[in-house]
Amino acid sequence: MVVGKIKTLIFGAGGMLGTELCLAFPDAVKLKSTDVDIRDRKNVIDLIKENRPDVVINSAAYTAVDDCEDHQELAFEVNGKAPGYMAEGCALTGARLIHYSTDYVFNGSNKEYFEDDNPDPINIYGSSKLMGEINIIKNLKNFRIIRTSWLFGTHGKNFVDTMLKLSKDMSAVKVVNDQFGKPTYAFDLANKTEEIIRLLPGIYHITNEGICSWYEFASAIINNAVPCTSKDFPRKAIRPKYSVLVNTKTTPMRHWREALSEYLKLRN
Ligand SMILES: NC(=O)c1ccc[n+]([C@@H]2O[C@H](COP(=O)([O-])OP(=O)(O)OC[C@H]3O[C@@H](n4cnc5c(N)ncnc54)[C@H](OP(=O)(O)O)[C@@H]3O)[C@@H](O)[C@H]2O)c1
């Protein structure tokens, strides 16, 4: 059991969630993509051995869902193999690993997904993230895999900012109304992570509360969103229709509307 102050090492410190994690864990060793390429197995394991953290947190990932279709090898190396190297490093040093995965490990044919439901990804990003989960579980017992969805936050490209920009440039913004999920504020997730570290090993589903379609999410951000179907708005990667993650293991976070309103106030 980890008691009192813990020593933490963060991979992916420069990303949207990673930046929030750096604020939530100010004393952590913070590694950005300029400090380490997580595809380098030896370097990843050596960094864990040298720093001897109690907890390794991995928020590094190749997150461009459509680009993953064209860069499959890169997706599987970053999202699939690299988390396994971190798990190896943690197994050697006794550290616990916190890793983020995605609602896109599911195929979207169920209306909601529990932590022990069978993954069945329908795009390369989801398949590569599932490989990451499998490689962690294979190499380490002391892991917490946090599946989350539809992240937005201050430090990166995200749906909220995209909507605000498009809304200024266009008279009407078409947004799909047939994919459903749970928006999640990176700030809330980073702070919740402190709690998950102390819970039992396993898979966690952590999102803000509340289910919506992308169109409903957009309508809470801008006033000129118009609904369309996925067929009207084809993308390179197929998306699951329902990617609603159900959390049965810990206390719920606040509703996404409350988190969004805080984020929008911060942006102004
Ligand atoms: N964003 C979402 O909607 C969403 C939804 C569900 C789950 N997640 C998961 O949540 C986690 C955090 O996502 P995020 O949105 O914060 O991602 P992000 O903003 O794209 O950040 C990912 C970070 O990983 C770094 N990275 C990429 N390849 C790397 C490599 N080879 N070596 C070292 N660092 C590398 C990136 O650095 P560069 O920018 O320099 O490449 C970036 O700083 C990820 O595991 C993601 O799969 C995200």
The ligand as a Gaussian input file, in Angstrom:
#p B3LYP/6-31G(d) Opt

LIG

0 1
 N       -8.242000      12.980000     -26.173000
 C       -9.288000      12.174000     -25.981000
 O      -10.441000      12.498000     -26.338000
 C       -9.109000      10.838000     -25.308000
 C      -10.220000       9.981000     -25.179000
 C      -10.051000       8.749000     -24.544000
 C       -8.810000       8.376000     -24.050000
 N       -7.738000       9.213000     -24.216000
 C       -6.442000       8.768000     -23.702000
 O       -6.035000       9.677000     -22.696000
 C       -4.607000       9.818000     -22.713000
 C       -4.234000      11.284000     -22.803000
 O       -4.759000      11.818000     -24.009000
 P       -4.496000      13.341000     -24.429000
 O       -5.710000      13.790000     -25.155000
 O       -3.954000      14.113000     -23.293000
 O       -3.354000      13.134000     -25.526000
 P       -2.411000      14.225000     -26.217000
 O       -2.819000      15.611000     -25.827000
 O       -2.364000      13.869000     -27.665000
 O       -1.013000      13.949000     -25.533000
 C       -0.282000      12.804000     -25.800000
 C        1.152000      13.107000     -25.510000
 O        1.911000      11.948000     -25.856000
 C        3.106000      12.374000     -26.461000
 N        3.683000      11.346000     -27.315000
 C        3.203000      10.865000     -28.481000
 N        4.043000       9.947000     -29.000000
 C        5.097000       9.859000     -28.121000
 C        6.290000       9.112000     -28.100000
 N        6.611000       8.241000     -29.082000
 N        7.147000       9.284000     -27.061000
 C        6.850000      10.154000     -26.067000
 N        5.727000      10.894000     -26.021000
 C        4.872000      10.752000     -27.054000
 C        2.698000      13.594000     -27.281000
 O        3.818000      14.369000     -27.559000
 P        3.894000      15.266000     -28.930000
 O        2.660000      16.135000     -28.894000
 O        5.158000      15.998000     -28.814000
 O        3.825000      14.244000     -30.024000
 C        1.713000      14.284000     -26.329000
 O        2.380000      15.193000     -25.488000
 C       -4.123000       8.949000     -23.872000
 O       -3.768000       7.690000     -23.389000
 C       -5.359000       8.798000     -24.752000
 O       -5.310000       7.614000     -25.511000
 C       -7.866000      10.426000     -24.826000

